[in-house]
């Protein structure tokens, strides 16, 4: 965690000024980049600054605004429906609990944890495709199930580090440990990661990172998970 902390901020790259904007931006960023979402959200939020405004929007107008993000028709339906549900269930206020957030159309555990952590400062470990890949490559987990990964990693690190670790793993997955060809030679974890293609055969250098405790204590028992 220390090495990633030196490289990356504990922040999402999605532009937002409040939890509502973050919620909508997160939905728009699906199957595209944060950069693409950031290109359209300033104008979107200028025209529709509140859940009430977006819930009442003309879908055709919204489609034109968000077209660069891809899948714009489906995303238009989702953000209008999400806004409507915010109004109907929560009086236009974004809730700050996971159980309430996942009642909103288009919001699953991953998005809910992003909103909790980046929008409210409530600890949450968001598991996206980058986190799934990196936690497996690092040998932290041996599963592709997002919920199991969330529970297992959260059992390894202090609660106050959940959000930061998730956000930094996402950034590391985008910039260095990329899916098509991980740049192991540039990775600050290349002497620690069991999947590194440049990991030295000799003993790792002193100070190799761990999630908690010294290297000898890295093995963490698998917690009891819900069925």
LUMBA-882836 format. One record per residue: residue in one letter; x, y, z of N, C-alpha, C in turn. Coordinates in steps of 0.02 Angstrom, whole numbers, padded with zeros to 5 digits, always signed. Layout:
residues N
AXYZXYZXYZ;...
//
This chain:
residues 227
X+00041-00060+00000+00000+00000+00000+00043+00062+00000;X+00099+00059+00035+00142+00118+00040+00168+00140-00028;X+00190+00092-00068+00217+00110-00134+00163+00140-00179;X+00104+00111-00178+00050+00139-00219+00030+00208-00193;X+00032+00217-00128+00015+00282-00098+00061+00337-00123;X+00125+00320-00134+00173+00369-00158+00160+00389-00231;X+00126+00346-00268+00116+00358-00340+00048+00390-00356;X-00003+00370-00320-00071+00388-00341-00111+00421-00284;X-00152+00468-00302-00198+00496-00251-00255+00448-00238;X-00285+00455-00180-00344+00414-00164-00405+00451-00190;X-00412+00453-00256-00465+00493-00287-00487+00460-00352;X-00550+00470-00367-00576+00449-00432-00558+00502-00484;X-00551+00481-00547-00536+00528-00600-00599+00558-00630;X-00657+00537-00606-00719+00565-00631-00730+00635-00600;X-00744+00684-00644-00757+00751-00620-00826+00754-00588;X-00829+00783-00528-00894+00790-00494-00887+00841-00438;X-00943+00870-00420-00945+00919-00366-00988+00896-00307;X-01025+00843-00316-01068+00818-00263-01085+00745-00277;X-01115+00710-00229-01130+00638-00238-01177+00624-00297;X-01224+00668-00311-01268+00657-00368-01228+00657-00433;X-01185+00705-00442-01144+00707-00502-01099+00645-00507;X-01072+00623-00452-01030+00564-00452-01070+00502-00472;X-01130+00496-00446-01173+00440-00462-01186+00437-00538;X-01205+00493-00567-01221+00495-00638-01157+00483-00680;X-01102+00514-00660-01039+00506-00696-01016+00434-00695;X-01026+00400-00640-01006+00330-00634-01046+00286-00681;X-01110+00299-00687-01151+00261-00735-01128+00275-00806;X-01113+00337-00822-01091+00355-00890-01023+00326-00907;X-00981+00313-00856-00913+00288-00869-00912+00214-00884;X-00968+00179-00877-00970+00107-00891-00953+00094-00965;X-00909+00045-00976-00890+00024-01044-00858+00080-01084;X-00829+00128-01050-00790+00180-01083-00739+00206-01032;X-00707+00261-01047-00656+00288-01001-00685+00345-00960;X-00652+00359-00903-00672+00416-00863-00664+00480-00904;X-00614+00482-00947-00602+00541-00988-00662+00555-01033;X-00691+00502-01062-00750+00511-01105-00809+00538-01065;X-00818+00511-01005-00872+00535-00963-00861+00608-00944;X-00798+00625-00929-00783+00694-00909-00795+00744-00965;X-00794+00722-01027-00806+00767-01084-00879+00790-01088;X-00924+00748-01063-00995+00763-01071-01029+00788-01007;X-01002+00770-00949-01038+00787-00887-01043+00861-00871;X-00993+00903-00888-01002+00974-00871-01065+01004-00902;X-01076+00992-00966-01136+01019-00999-01199+00984-00974;X-01195+00918-00963-01252+00882-00937-01275+00910-00871;X-01228+00923-00825-01246+00948-00759-01263+01023-00761;X-01239+01058-00811-01260+01128-00818-01334+01131-00836;X-01355+01086-00880-01426+01086-00901-01471+01052-00849;X-01445+01001-00816-01486+00962-00769-01448+00956-00703;X-01448+01008-00662-01407+01009-00602-01433+00967-00544;X-01496+00946-00546-01525+00909-00490-01558+00845-00515;X-01570+00797-00470-01606+00737-00490-01675+00753-00519;X-01708+00802-00491-01774+00821-00517-01769+00843-00589;X-01718+00883-00606-01710+00908-00674-01696+00850-00723;X-01651+00805-00703-01633+00751-00749-01690+00700-00756;X-01727+00689-00702-01783+00643-00705-01836+00666-00755;X-01842+00732-00762-01893+00761-00807-01866+00778-00876;X-01804+00759-00890-01772+00778-00954-01801+00741-01013;X-01798+00773-01071-01816+00740-01134-01760+00691-01152;X-01775+00626-01157-01723+00577-01172-01682+00593-01234;X-01714+00620-01286-01678+00636-01348-01624+00689-01336;X-01640+00737-01293-01591+00789-01277-01532+00760-01238;X-01547+00716-01192-01493+00685-01152-01450+00641-01197;X-01481+00604-01242-01443+00561-01288-01392+00600-01327;X-01412+00658-01351-01366+00699-01391-01306+00722-01348;X-01319+00736-01286-01266+00760-01242-01216+00706-01225;X-01240+00645-01214-01195+00593-01188-01172+00544-01242;X-01188+00558-01304-01172+00511-01358-01099+00490-01359;X-01050+00534-01345-00980+00513-01348-00960+00458-01299;X-01002+00444-01249-00984+00393-01201-01000+00322-01225;X-01037+00317-01282-01056+00251-01306-01117+00224-01270;X-01153+00178-01303-01213+00149-01274-01258+00203-01245;X-01262+00259-01281-01294+00319-01254-01369+00311-01243;X-01402+00270-01282-01474+00262-01271-01488+00225-01206;X-01451+00170-01195-01459+00133-01133-01439+00175-01073;X-01384+00213-01080-01361+00254-01024-01410+00311-01009;X-01441+00337-01061-01492+00389-01051-01549+00361-01009;X-01572+00301-01027-01626+00271-00988-01605+00260-00915;X-01542+00239-00905-01519+00225-00837-01513+00287-00794;X-01485+00340-00822-01475+00399-00780-01541+00436-00766;X-01587+00433-00814-01653+00463-00801-01691+00421-00750;X-01687+00354-00757-01720+00311-00708-01689+00318-00639;X-01623+00322-00636-01589+00330-00572-01610+00396-00539;X-01614+00448-00578-01634+00513-00551-01706+00511-00525;X-01749+00478-00563-01818+00470-00541-01824+00432-00476;X-01783+00379-00470-01786+00340-00408-01759+00380-00349;X-01708+00421-00361-01683+00465-00308-01737+00511-00282;X-01776+00537-00329-01831+00582-00310-01886+00544-00273;X-01906+00487-00300-01962+00450-00272-01946+00419-00204;X-01886+00391-00197-01869+00354-00136-01834+00397-00083;X-01794+00446-00107-01751+00481-00060-01757+00557-00063;X-01812+00581-00093-01823+00653-00094-01771+00692-00132;X-01738+00659-00181-01689+00694-00222-01620+00696-00190;X-01610+00660-00136-01545+00659-00102-01513+00591-00111;X-01449+00590-00128-01413+00526-00136-01402+00496-00067;X-01424+00433-00056-01415+00402+00009-01341+00384+00021;X-01323+00376+00084-01253+00363+00100-01243+00295+00132;X-01286+00247+00114-01277+00177+00135-01279+00132+00074;X-01243+00077+00078-01241+00031+00021-01310+00001+00008;X-01345-00018+00060-01410-00050+00051-01459-00004+00015;X-01456+00061+00028-01500+00107-00006-01476+00122-00077;X-01412+00128-00086-01385+00144-00152-01402+00091-00204;X-01399+00028-00184-01411-00025-00233-01486-00033-00250;X-01528+00008-00218-01599+00010-00238-01609+00053-00300;X-01558+00090-00319-01562+00137-00375-01544+00100-00440;X-01583+00106-00492-01567+00073-00555-01498+00091-00581;X-01460+00041-00603-01394+00054-00630-01339+00056-00578;X-01356+00046-00514-01307+00049-00460-01299-00020-00428;X-01241-00050-00437-01224-00112-00404-01175-00100-00348;X-01147-00153-00320-01101-00146-00263-01040-00104-00282;X-01012-00116-00343-00952-00080-00363-00965-00005-00364;X-01017+00016-00400-01033+00087-00405-01051+00116-00337;X-01089+00078-00298-01108+00101-00232-01046+00115-00188;X-00997+00070-00192-00937+00080-00152-00896+00140-00176;X-00896+00153-00241-00863+00213-00266-00897+00275-00238;X-00963+00276-00240-01000+00334-00216-00990+00344-00141;X-00991+00289-00104-00981+00293-00032-00912+00322-00016;X-00860+00295-00049-00793+00316-00033-00775+00385-00058;X-00788+00396-00123-00768+00460-00154-00819+00515-00143;X-00881+00497-00131-00933+00547-00123-00948+00566-00052;X-00940+00517-00006-00959+00529+00064-00903+00518+00113;X-00847+00490+00090-00793+00474+00137-00809+00415+00181;X-00857+00374+00160-00875+00313+00196-00834+00255+00166;X-00798+00217+00207-00755+00164+00180-00794+00115+00136;X-00767+00101+00078-00796+00052+00033-00743+00028-00016;X-00743-00036-00031-00693-00065-00076-00727-00083-00141;X-00719-00040-00192-00750-00051-00257-00709-00101-00297;X-00742-00152-00325-00708-00203-00363-00730-00199-00436;X-00686-00170-00478-00699-00169-00550-00653-00218-00584;X-00650-00216-00651-00610-00265-00688-00535-00257-00671;X-00512-00196-00659-00442-00185-00641-00427-00217-00573;X-00471-00206-00525-00460-00234-00458-00462-00310-00460;X-00508-00338-00498-00511-00411-00505-00445-00437-00532;X-00420-00406-00584-00358-00428-00616-00298-00421-00570;X-00291-00362-00539-00231-00348-00498-00230-00389-00434;X-00286-00397-00401-00286-00436-00339-00269-00509-00353;X-00288-00534-00411-00269-00603-00429-00195-00606-00449;X-00172-00558-00488-00102-00559-00508-00055-00552-00449;X-00075-00512-00400-00035-00502-00340-00039-00560-00291;X-00083-00607-00305-00090-00665-00262-00130-00651-00198;X-00166-00597-00197-00206-00580-00138-00268-00623-00134;X-00296-00642-00192-00356-00684-00195-00347-00734-00251;X-00390-00784-00251-00391-00833-00305-00463-00843-00327;X-00495-00789-00345-00564-00791-00367-00577-00731-00412;X-00624-00738-00457-00645-00682-00499-00712-00654-00477;X-00738-00681-00422-00802-00658-00396-00793-00591-00360;X-00825-00537-00384-00815-00471-00354-00832-00467-00280;X-00886-00499-00260-00907-00496-00190-00857-00532-00145;X-00833-00590-00168-00784-00627-00128-00719-00587-00124;X-00699-00556-00179-00639-00514-00177-00647-00457-00128;X-00705-00425-00130-00718-00369-00084-00711-00392-00011;X-00742-00448+00007-00740-00471+00075-00670-00494+00095;X-00634-00528+00050-00568-00553+00067-00518-00496+00076;X-00517-00449+00029-00470-00394+00035-00486-00350+00095;X-00550-00339+00107-00569-00298+00165-00549-00330+00231;X-00540-00397+00231-00518-00431+00292-00443-00423+00302;X-00407-00400+00250-00334-00394+00254-00310-00325+00274;X-00350-00275+00262-00327-00206+00271-00373-00168+00319;X-00348-00117+00352-00391-00078+00397-00448-00045+00358;X-00504-00038+00391-00564-00011+00359-00551+00057+00328;X-00511+00099+00361-00498+00166+00336-00457+00167+00272;X-00429+00109+00253-00389+00104+00192-00427+00075+00133;X-00489+00052+00143-00525+00017+00091-00533+00060+00028;X-00558+00120+00036-00571+00163-00022-00506+00180-00058;X-00456+00200-00021-00393+00221-00051-00360+00164-00089;X-00359+00104-00061-00328+00048-00094-00363+00031-00159;X-00430+00030-00158-00468+00016-00218-00453+00067-00273;X-00456+00130-00256-00445+00183-00306-00374+00180-00334;X-00326+00164-00292-00256+00160-00315-00244+00098-00358;X-00276+00042-00342-00271-00017-00384-00301-00003-00453;X-00356+00033-00455-00387+00051-00519-00340+00093-00561;X-00309+00143-00530-00263+00186-00567-00202+00147-00589;X-00176+00103-00547-00117+00063-00566-00134+00016-00623;X-00195-00010-00623-00217-00054-00677-00225-00017-00743;X-00243+00046-00740-00250+00086-00801-00183+00109-00829;X-00136+00124-00785-00075+00157-00807-00014+00111-00814;X-00011+00058-00773+00048+00016-00774+00030-00058-00786;X-00010-00085-00743-00028-00156-00749-00088-00164-00795;X-00077-00145-00858-00131-00145-00907-00146-00216-00929;X-00207-00228-00950-00229-00296-00963-00192-00329-01021;X-00183-00293-01077-00154-00324-01136-00081-00341-01127;X-00044-00295-01097+00027-00308-01084+00049-00269-01023;X+00048-00302-00965+00071-00268-00904+00142-00244-00912;X+00155-00182-00891+00222-00154-00896+00260-00169-00831;X+00277-00232-00823+00308-00255-00761+00373-00219-00748;X+00410-00201-00800+00474-00168-00791+00467-00100-00758;X+00407-00069-00763+00395-00004-00734+00360-00008-00666;X+00338-00068-00647+00296-00076-00588+00336-00073-00523;X+00312-00034-00476+00346-00028-00411+00336-00090-00368;X+00294-00136-00391+00282-00198-00354+00314-00258-00388;X+00358-00246-00436+00383-00301-00476+00428-00350-00439;X+00453-00332-00380+00492-00379-00340+00449-00417-00290;X+00385-00398-00288+00338-00426-00240+00284-00468-00274;X+00265-00446-00333+00210-00478-00369+00231-00546-00396;X+00195-00599-00379+00214-00666-00404+00202-00674-00478;X+00165-00628-00509+00152-00632-00581+00200-00590-00622;X+00245-00554-00590+00290-00509-00626+00335-00548-00674;X+00343-00522-00734+00387-00553-00783+00460-00533-00773;X+00473-00486-00729+00541-00464-00717+00561-00474-00644;X+00523-00513-00607+00538-00524-00537+00605-00559-00531;X+00651-00532-00491+00717-00563-00485+00712-00631-00450;X+00756-00676-00471+00755-00742-00442+00783-00742-00371;X+00824-00693-00355+00851-00689-00288+00799-00662-00240;X+00815-00663-00177+00768-00639-00126+00749-00567-00139;X+00685-00551-00131+00660-00484-00143+00698-00435-00099;X+00706-00373-00124+00743-00324-00087+00707-00305-00023;X+00746-00282+00025+00718-00263+00089+00665-00209+00080;X+00610-00216+00116+00557-00166+00113+00504-00183+00062;X+00503-00245+00038+00450-00264-00009+00383-00252+00023;X+00334-00228-00015+00271-00207+00014+00228-00264+00037;X+00187-00251+00085+00137-00299+00107+00075-00260+00125;X+00019-00294+00128-00042-00260+00146-00043-00243+00220;X-00016-00286+00260-00010-00272+00331+00041-00320+00361;X+00084-00293+00403+00133-00334+00436+00192-00350+00392;X+00241-00386+00418+00301-00404+00381+00286-00456+00328;X+00334-00468+00280+00322-00515+00227+00301-00584+00251;X+00326-00606+00308+00311-00673+00332+00238-00681+00353;X+00203-00624+00361+00133-00628+00384+00084-00613+00329;X+00106-00618+00266+00061-00598+00211+00003-00646+00201;X+00012-00710+00219-00042-00757+00207-00100-00741+00253;X-00158-00732+00224-00217-00712+00263-00270-00765+00255;X-00300-00788+00309-00352-00839+00304-00413-00812+00268;X-00445-00855+00230-00505-00834+00193-00562-00827+00243;X-00596-00770+00242-00651-00759+00290-00712-00799+00271;X-00756-00809+00319-00820-00842+00304-00862-00793+00264;X-00882-00814+00205-00920-00770+00161-00992-00794+00157;X-01036-00747+00140-01106-00767+00131-01113-00812+00071;X-01159-00859+00074-01169-00905+00018-01194-00868-00043;
//
